[in-house]
Amino acid sequence: MKYKLLALDMDGTTLNSEKKISPRTAEAIAELIKKNVAVVVSTGRGVAELSDYKNELKSMNYGITISGGLVYDFFKDAAISVHPLPEKIMMQLIDFGLEERAMIHLLTIRDSIMREEDIQNTADFQMSVYQDMYNRICTRCDDFKEYIRAHPGEVIKINIYHRSPESRARNLERLKNFDLTISYAETTALEASPKGITKASGLRELCDFLKIDIAETVVVGDAPNDFEILQAAGLAVAMGNATDEIKKICDVVVSDNDHDGVAEVIEKFF
């Protein structure tokens, strides 16, 4: 199979443990793009949260962002597809998050919205590695419901970062009958997207847009929110640091994110 598209998760995959892209991986990506292969990010992050990597990813035209809720053309700085959350459901999500004293995070096409208090206490939610980024890129908001009412149709995903796995489990139980796509992320997080919206749906939309058969795609990931897109891919690749569940469904396992697993994929399959 001659693969035409490579979709790369960011955290735990393209980014190493220090949240950086190594020179070897960045060079491999750049060289592959020169061969007219579409290399795209496949991430739970929004556009704002990718800003630190503009230089390394400057040749990438497209992104499957916000866990498939936003497929984006970086060159045109414009959305290809957008899937916002229903307002009524968002209001309930906010209530559930606040009840658990969780850190709530809203993602729109351009913005990343959080409370100042939570940003300064990210360690309480096992998210301290992201504190510097949140400090720099986040829009501050104390009243999420007011923000949602003032920005109808703009919020694409809500992340709820809990203080413990037990707290996350309680909210997962509350949400089990909601028309949502719910994914585990990080240590204690839940990601809530519209029903049917995943990285896999984003990959299908992008493949349709680019007129690429999904069988001609390679996807690399490491975590539960990569499950669906890895199942959809022509070739599914797990990082060495991936969860056991992810490794079981993949065709190939490569080195971990601190040893250039992404570069290894490019060298082996392209």
Secondary structure as the mmCIF struct_conf table of DSSP 4:
data_model
#
loop_
_struct_conf.conf_type_id
_struct_conf.id
_struct_conf.beg_label_comp_id
_struct_conf.beg_label_asym_id
_struct_conf.beg_label_seq_id
_struct_conf.end_label_comp_id
_struct_conf.end_label_asym_id
_struct_conf.end_label_seq_id
STRN STRN1 LEU A 5 LEU A 8
TURN_TY1_P TURN_TY1_P1 MET A 10 MET A 10
STRN STRN2 ASP A 11 ASP A 11
TURN_TY1_P TURN_TY1_P2 GLY A 12 THR A 14
STRN STRN3 LEU A 15 LEU A 15
TURN_TY1_P TURN_TY1_P3 SER A 17 GLU A 18
BEND BEND1 LYS A 19 LYS A 19
HELX_RH_AL_P HELX_RH_AL_P1 PRO A 23 LYS A 34
TURN_TY1_P TURN_TY1_P4 LYS A 35 ASN A 36
STRN STRN4 ALA A 38 SER A 42
BEND BEND2 GLY A 44 ARG A 45
BEND BEND3 VAL A 47 VAL A 47
HELX_RH_3T_P HELX_RH_3T_P1 ALA A 48 TYR A 53
TURN_TY1_P TURN_TY1_P5 LYS A 54 SER A 59
STRN STRN5 TYR A 62 THR A 65
HELX_RH_3T_P HELX_RH_3T_P2 ILE A 66 GLY A 68
TURN_TY1_P TURN_TY1_P6 GLY A 69 GLY A 69
STRN STRN6 LEU A 70 ASP A 73
TURN_TY1_P TURN_TY1_P7 PHE A 74 ASP A 77
STRN STRN7 ALA A 78 VAL A 82
HELX_LH_PP_P HELX_LH_PP_P1 PRO A 84 PRO A 86
HELX_RH_AL_P HELX_RH_AL_P2 GLU A 87 GLU A 99
TURN_TY1_P TURN_TY1_P8 GLU A 100 ARG A 101
HELX_LH_PP_P HELX_LH_PP_P2 ALA A 102 ALA A 102
STRN STRN8 MET A 103 LEU A 107
BEND BEND4 ILE A 109 ARG A 110
STRN STRN9 SER A 112 MET A 114
HELX_RH_AL_P HELX_RH_AL_P3 GLU A 116 ILE A 119
TURN_TY1_P TURN_TY1_P9 GLN A 120 ASN A 121
HELX_RH_3T_P HELX_RH_3T_P3 THR A 122 PHE A 125
TURN_TY1_P TURN_TY1_P10 GLN A 126 GLN A 126
HELX_RH_3T_P HELX_RH_3T_P4 SER A 128 TYR A 130
HELX_RH_AL_P HELX_RH_AL_P4 GLN A 131 ILE A 137
HELX_LH_PP_P HELX_LH_PP_P3 CYS A 138 CYS A 138
STRN STRN10 THR A 139 ARG A 140
BEND BEND5 ASP A 142 ASP A 142
HELX_RH_AL_P HELX_RH_AL_P5 PHE A 144 ALA A 150
BEND BEND6 HIS A 151 HIS A 151
TURN_TY1_P TURN_TY1_P11 PRO A 152 GLY A 153
STRN STRN11 LYS A 157 TYR A 161
BEND BEND7 ARG A 163 SER A 164
HELX_RH_AL_P HELX_RH_AL_P6 PRO A 165 LEU A 175
TURN_TY1_P TURN_TY1_P12 LYS A 176 ASN A 177
BEND BEND8 PHE A 178 ASP A 179
STRN STRN12 LEU A 180 ALA A 185
TURN_TY1_P TURN_TY1_P13 GLU A 186 THR A 188
STRN STRN13 ALA A 189 PRO A 194
TURN_TY1_P TURN_TY1_P14 LYS A 195 GLY A 196
BEND BEND9 THR A 198 THR A 198
HELX_RH_AL_P HELX_RH_AL_P7 LYS A 199 LEU A 210
TURN_TY1_P TURN_TY1_P15 LYS A 211 LYS A 211
HELX_RH_3T_P HELX_RH_3T_P5 ILE A 214 GLU A 216
STRN STRN14 THR A 217 GLY A 221
BEND BEND10 ALA A 223 ALA A 223
HELX_RH_3T_P HELX_RH_3T_P6 PRO A 224 ASP A 226
HELX_RH_AL_P HELX_RH_AL_P8 PHE A 227 ALA A 232
BEND BEND11 ALA A 233 GLY A 234
STRN STRN15 LEU A 235 ALA A 238
TURN_TY1_P TURN_TY1_P16 GLY A 240 ASN A 241
BEND BEND12 ALA A 242 ALA A 242
HELX_RH_AL_P HELX_RH_AL_P9 ASP A 244 ILE A 249
BEND BEND13 ASP A 251 ASP A 251
STRN STRN16 VAL A 252 VAL A 253
TURN_TY1_P TURN_TY1_P17 ASN A 257 ASP A 260
HELX_RH_AL_P HELX_RH_AL_P10 GLY A 261 PHE A 269
#
